[in-house]
Amino acid sequence: METVVNPEQTPGNQRVIAAIGAFDGLHRGHKELFKTALKIKDKTGLPVVAVTFQPHPKRPYQVMP
């Protein structure tokens, strides 16, 4: 697995299967989401990526410098 912090580090216009969420652990719903994404990967051959948020959306808003 590779962690990409800056979207500009991604390899351009590559098609992917994106699982998007605030992943604060691997809960039952998260497991189902990834299981579905992997089934689609098996059918299409596209890579699966997880898109999450930093800081977590429930964290109080803070202006970044």
N, CA, C and O atoms as CSV, one atom per row, in Angstrom:
chain,resi,resn,atom,element,x,y,z
A,1,MET,N,N,0.846,-1.167,0.000
A,1,MET,CA,C,0.000,0.000,0.000
A,1,MET,C,C,0.891,1.230,0.000
A,1,MET,O,O,1.956,1.253,0.617
A,2,GLU,N,N,0.435,2.235,-0.698
A,2,GLU,CA,C,1.170,3.490,-0.784
A,2,GLU,C,C,0.293,4.606,-0.231
A,2,GLU,O,O,-0.899,4.671,-0.529
A,3,THR,N,N,0.879,5.475,0.566
A,3,THR,CA,C,0.161,6.633,1.092
A,3,THR,C,C,0.536,7.854,0.279
A,3,THR,O,O,1.713,8.188,0.143
A,4,VAL,N,N,-0.478,8.519,-0.261
A,4,VAL,CA,C,-0.258,9.736,-1.035
A,4,VAL,C,C,-0.919,10.870,-0.266
A,4,VAL,O,O,-2.136,10.871,-0.077
A,5,VAL,N,N,-0.129,11.823,0.170
A,5,VAL,CA,C,-0.640,12.948,0.938
A,5,VAL,C,C,-1.081,14.070,0.008
A,5,VAL,O,O,-2.093,14.724,0.261
A,6,ASN,N,N,-0.347,14.291,-1.042
A,6,ASN,CA,C,-0.625,15.367,-1.982
A,6,ASN,C,C,-1.164,14.767,-3.278
A,6,ASN,O,O,-0.464,13.975,-3.908
A,7,PRO,N,N,-2.386,15.114,-3.702
A,7,PRO,CA,C,-2.933,14.547,-4.935
A,7,PRO,C,C,-2.060,14.774,-6.156
A,7,PRO,O,O,-2.167,14.033,-7.133
A,8,GLU,N,N,-1.205,15.776,-6.122
A,8,GLU,CA,C,-0.312,16.022,-7.255
A,8,GLU,C,C,0.733,14.920,-7.403
A,8,GLU,O,O,1.425,14.854,-8.420
A,9,GLN,N,N,0.853,14.046,-6.388
A,9,GLN,CA,C,1.808,12.940,-6.446
A,9,GLN,C,C,1.228,11.727,-7.180
A,9,GLN,O,O,1.943,10.750,-7.405
A,10,THR,N,N,-0.039,11.772,-7.552
A,10,THR,CA,C,-0.667,10.638,-8.212
A,10,THR,C,C,-0.264,10.581,-9.676
A,10,THR,O,O,0.150,11.590,-10.245
A,11,PRO,N,N,-0.381,9.408,-10.290
A,11,PRO,CA,C,0.108,9.251,-11.665
A,11,PRO,C,C,-0.834,9.753,-12.754
A,11,PRO,O,O,-0.920,9.126,-13.810
A,12,GLY,N,N,-1.526,10.834,-12.541
A,12,GLY,CA,C,-2.315,11.435,-13.617
A,12,GLY,C,C,-3.724,10.910,-13.751
A,12,GLY,O,O,-4.424,10.716,-12.757
A,13,ASN,N,N,-4.135,10.683,-14.979
A,13,ASN,CA,C,-5.518,10.347,-15.282
A,13,ASN,C,C,-5.791,8.845,-15.261
A,13,ASN,O,O,-6.521,8.344,-16.115
A,14,GLN,N,N,-5.235,8.141,-14.329
A,14,GLN,CA,C,-5.451,6.704,-14.231
A,14,GLN,C,C,-6.829,6.435,-13.617
A,14,GLN,O,O,-7.191,7.056,-12.617
A,15,ARG,N,N,-7.585,5.529,-14.198
A,15,ARG,CA,C,-8.874,5.143,-13.651
A,15,ARG,C,C,-8.651,4.229,-12.444
A,15,ARG,O,O,-7.798,3.342,-12.472
A,16,VAL,N,N,-9.427,4.459,-11.394
A,16,VAL,CA,C,-9.322,3.656,-10.179
A,16,VAL,C,C,-10.704,3.413,-9.600
A,16,VAL,O,O,-11.677,4.063,-9.984
A,17,ILE,N,N,-10.778,2.479,-8.680
A,17,ILE,CA,C,-11.962,2.273,-7.860
A,17,ILE,C,C,-11.659,2.952,-6.541
A,17,ILE,O,O,-10.730,2.552,-5.839
A,18,ALA,N,N,-12.430,3.976,-6.189
A,18,ALA,CA,C,-12.143,4.770,-4.999
A,18,ALA,C,C,-13.153,4.473,-3.898
A,18,ALA,O,O,-14.362,4.601,-4.093
A,19,ALA,N,N,-12.640,4.076,-2.740
A,19,ALA,CA,C,-13.452,3.930,-1.536
A,19,ALA,C,C,-13.217,5.190,-0.713
A,19,ALA,O,O,-12.113,5.420,-0.219
A,20,ILE,N,N,-14.258,6.003,-0.569
A,20,ILE,CA,C,-14.106,7.304,0.070
A,20,ILE,C,C,-14.825,7.306,1.404
A,20,ILE,O,O,-15.993,6.927,1.491
A,21,GLY,N,N,-14.115,7.740,2.455
A,21,GLY,CA,C,-14.751,7.798,3.769
A,21,GLY,C,C,-13.802,8.298,4.840
A,21,GLY,O,O,-12.612,8.500,4.598
A,22,ALA,N,N,-14.347,8.490,6.014
A,22,ALA,CA,C,-13.545,8.867,7.186
A,22,ALA,C,C,-13.202,7.571,7.914
A,22,ALA,O,O,-13.902,7.169,8.843
A,23,PHE,N,N,-12.141,6.933,7.494
A,23,PHE,CA,C,-11.768,5.619,8.011
A,23,PHE,C,C,-11.036,5.771,9.339
A,23,PHE,O,O,-9.829,6.009,9.381
A,24,ASP,N,N,-11.791,5.630,10.411
A,24,ASP,CA,C,-11.238,5.784,11.758
A,24,ASP,C,C,-11.069,4.428,12.435
A,24,ASP,O,O,-11.040,4.332,13.662
A,25,GLY,N,N,-10.962,3.419,11.647
A,25,GLY,CA,C,-10.833,2.047,12.114
A,25,GLY,C,C,-11.434,1.164,11.046
A,25,GLY,O,O,-11.964,1.673,10.058
A,26,LEU,N,N,-11.370,-0.123,11.210
A,26,LEU,CA,C,-11.928,-1.030,10.209
A,26,LEU,C,C,-13.198,-1.650,10.769
A,26,LEU,O,O,-13.176,-2.753,11.315
A,27,HIS,N,N,-14.303,-0.930,10.628
A,27,HIS,CA,C,-15.596,-1.361,11.124
A,27,HIS,C,C,-16.270,-2.273,10.099
A,27,HIS,O,O,-15.783,-2.421,8.978
A,28,ARG,N,N,-17.374,-2.871,10.481
A,28,ARG,CA,C,-18.105,-3.784,9.598
A,28,ARG,C,C,-18.474,-3.106,8.272
A,28,ARG,O,O,-18.313,-3.697,7.204
A,29,GLY,N,N,-18.967,-1.873,8.347
A,29,GLY,CA,C,-19.323,-1.152,7.123
A,29,GLY,C,C,-18.127,-0.892,6.231
A,29,GLY,O,O,-18.225,-0.981,5.008
A,30,HIS,N,N,-16.988,-0.570,6.848
A,30,HIS,CA,C,-15.762,-0.356,6.071
A,30,HIS,C,C,-15.348,-1.651,5.378
A,30,HIS,O,O,-14.951,-1.635,4.212
A,31,LYS,N,N,-15.439,-2.768,6.092
A,31,LYS,CA,C,-15.064,-4.056,5.502
A,31,LYS,C,C,-15.931,-4.378,4.292
A,31,LYS,O,O,-15.433,-4.866,3.278
A,32,GLU,N,N,-17.233,-4.104,4.400
A,32,GLU,CA,C,-18.132,-4.349,3.270
A,32,GLU,C,C,-17.793,-3.454,2.082
A,32,GLU,O,O,-17.834,-3.896,0.933
A,33,LEU,N,N,-17.463,-2.206,2.360
A,33,LEU,CA,C,-17.078,-1.278,1.297
A,33,LEU,C,C,-15.855,-1.791,0.550
A,33,LEU,O,O,-15.834,-1.798,-0.681
A,34,PHE,N,N,-14.835,-2.219,1.289
A,34,PHE,CA,C,-13.615,-2.718,0.648
A,34,PHE,C,C,-13.856,-4.055,-0.043
A,34,PHE,O,O,-13.274,-4.322,-1.094
A,35,LYS,N,N,-14.711,-4.898,0.540
A,35,LYS,CA,C,-15.035,-6.174,-0.097
A,35,LYS,C,C,-15.689,-5.927,-1.458
A,35,LYS,O,O,-15.368,-6.600,-2.437
A,36,THR,N,N,-16.608,-4.959,-1.516
A,36,THR,CA,C,-17.260,-4.611,-2.779
A,36,THR,C,C,-16.256,-4.039,-3.774
A,36,THR,O,O,-16.266,-4.396,-4.952
A,37,ALA,N,N,-15.384,-3.145,-3.290
A,37,ALA,CA,C,-14.365,-2.560,-4.167
A,37,ALA,C,C,-13.463,-3.648,-4.748
A,37,ALA,O,O,-13.107,-3.587,-5.925
A,38,LEU,N,N,-13.093,-4.635,-3.945
A,38,LEU,CA,C,-12.226,-5.711,-4.432
A,38,LEU,C,C,-12.946,-6.618,-5.430
A,38,LEU,O,O,-12.315,-7.139,-6.350
A,39,LYS,N,N,-14.252,-6.814,-5.262
A,39,LYS,CA,C,-15.022,-7.582,-6.250
A,39,LYS,C,C,-15.023,-6.858,-7.592
A,39,LYS,O,O,-14.876,-7.485,-8.642
A,40,ILE,N,N,-15.188,-5.534,-7.556
A,40,ILE,CA,C,-15.154,-4.748,-8.790
A,40,ILE,C,C,-13.764,-4.827,-9.418
A,40,ILE,O,O,-13.632,-4.916,-10.639
A,41,LYS,N,N,-12.728,-4.793,-8.573
A,41,LYS,CA,C,-11.348,-4.906,-9.069
A,41,LYS,C,C,-11.153,-6.232,-9.804
A,41,LYS,O,O,-10.533,-6.279,-10.866
A,42,ASP,N,N,-11.693,-7.312,-9.224
A,42,ASP,CA,C,-11.553,-8.627,-9.864
A,42,ASP,C,C,-12.193,-8.648,-11.253
A,42,ASP,O,O,-11.700,-9.324,-12.156
A,43,LYS,N,N,-13.291,-7.906,-11.421
A,43,LYS,CA,C,-13.990,-7.877,-12.707
A,43,LYS,C,C,-13.332,-6.932,-13.710
A,43,LYS,O,O,-13.349,-7.191,-14.913
A,44,THR,N,N,-12.751,-5.832,-13.214
A,44,THR,CA,C,-12.252,-4.785,-14.116
A,44,THR,C,C,-10.737,-4.714,-14.217
A,44,THR,O,O,-10.204,-4.241,-15.220
A,45,GLY,N,N,-10.033,-5.183,-13.180
A,45,GLY,CA,C,-8.583,-5.068,-13.168
A,45,GLY,C,C,-8.079,-3.701,-12.730
A,45,GLY,O,O,-6.872,-3.457,-12.715
A,46,LEU,N,N,-9.007,-2.802,-12.370
A,46,LEU,CA,C,-8.594,-1.467,-11.939
A,46,LEU,C,C,-8.066,-1.511,-10.507
A,46,LEU,O,O,-8.522,-2.329,-9.708
A,47,PRO,N,N,-7.108,-0.639,-10.171
A,47,PRO,CA,C,-6.602,-0.597,-8.797
A,47,PRO,C,C,-7.632,0.024,-7.845
A,47,PRO,O,O,-8.449,0.853,-8.246
A,48,VAL,N,N,-7.573,-0.393,-6.589
A,48,VAL,CA,C,-8.448,0.136,-5.544
A,48,VAL,C,C,-7.654,1.129,-4.703
A,48,VAL,O,O,-6.522,0.857,-4.304
A,49,VAL,N,N,-8.265,2.283,-4.440
A,49,VAL,CA,C,-7.643,3.264,-3.558
A,49,VAL,C,C,-8.641,3.659,-2.469
A,49,VAL,O,O,-9.853,3.657,-2.687
A,50,ALA,N,N,-8.115,3.991,-1.310
A,50,ALA,CA,C,-8.933,4.510,-0.216
A,50,ALA,C,C,-8.638,5.993,-0.082
A,50,ALA,O,O,-7.482,6.397,0.037
A,51,VAL,N,N,-9.689,6.799,-0.101
A,51,VAL,CA,C,-9.550,8.240,0.052
A,51,VAL,C,C,-10.138,8.607,1.404
A,51,VAL,O,O,-11.304,8.322,1.680
A,52,THR,N,N,-9.335,9.238,2.244
A,52,THR,CA,C,-9.797,9.615,3.571
A,52,THR,C,C,-9.422,11.067,3.839
A,52,THR,O,O,-8.908,11.751,2.954
A,53,PHE,N,N,-9.671,11.523,5.020
A,53,PHE,CA,C,-9.531,12.941,5.332
A,53,PHE,C,C,-8.592,13.152,6.515
A,53,PHE,O,O,-8.612,12.397,7.487
A,54,GLN,N,N,-7.771,14.192,6.411
A,54,GLN,CA,C,-6.842,14.545,7.470
A,54,GLN,C,C,-6.916,16.050,7.667
A,54,GLN,O,O,-6.549,16.782,6.747
A,55,PRO,N,N,-7.356,16.547,8.782
A,55,PRO,CA,C,-7.790,15.807,9.965
A,55,PRO,C,C,-9.183,15.210,9.767
A,55,PRO,O,O,-9.881,15.526,8.804
A,56,HIS,N,N,-9.564,14.351,10.688
A,56,HIS,CA,C,-10.874,13.704,10.656
A,56,HIS,C,C,-11.965,14.775,10.618
A,56,HIS,O,O,-11.852,15.773,11.330
A,57,PRO,N,N,-13.019,14.603,9.810
A,57,PRO,CA,C,-14.060,15.632,9.690
A,57,PRO,C,C,-14.759,16.018,11.001
A,57,PRO,O,O,-15.267,17.134,11.116
A,58,LYS,N,N,-14.791,15.125,11.977
A,58,LYS,CA,C,-15.438,15.455,13.259
A,58,LYS,C,C,-14.536,16.274,14.174
A,58,LYS,O,O,-14.980,16.783,15.204
A,59,ARG,N,N,-13.284,16.396,13.797
A,59,ARG,CA,C,-12.356,17.192,14.592
A,59,ARG,C,C,-12.692,18.679,14.421
A,59,ARG,O,O,-13.055,19.099,13.322
A,60,PRO,N,N,-12.580,19.467,15.468
A,60,PRO,CA,C,-12.904,20.896,15.341
A,60,PRO,C,C,-12.105,21.549,14.218
A,60,PRO,O,O,-10.933,21.242,14.003
A,61,TYR,N,N,-12.775,22.464,13.505
A,61,TYR,CA,C,-12.158,23.152,12.384
A,61,TYR,C,C,-10.956,23.980,12.852
A,61,TYR,O,O,-11.010,24.653,13.881
A,62,GLN,N,N,-9.892,23.914,12.085
A,62,GLN,CA,C,-8.692,24.669,12.420
A,62,GLN,C,C,-8.115,25.229,11.127
A,62,GLN,O,O,-7.926,24.487,10.163
A,63,VAL,N,N,-7.838,26.510,11.096
A,63,VAL,CA,C,-7.269,27.137,9.906
A,63,VAL,C,C,-5.821,26.703,9.768
A,63,VAL,O,O,-5.034,26.796,10.710
A,64,MET,N,N,-5.483,26.225,8.572
A,64,MET,CA,C,-4.115,25.792,8.306
A,64,MET,C,C,-3.303,26.984,7.798
A,64,MET,O,O,-3.822,27.815,7.052
A,65,PRO,N,N,-2.037,27.071,8.196
A,65,PRO,CA,C,-1.184,28.190,7.746
A,65,PRO,C,C,-0.891,28.122,6.259
A,65,PRO,O,O,-0.191,28.984,5.727
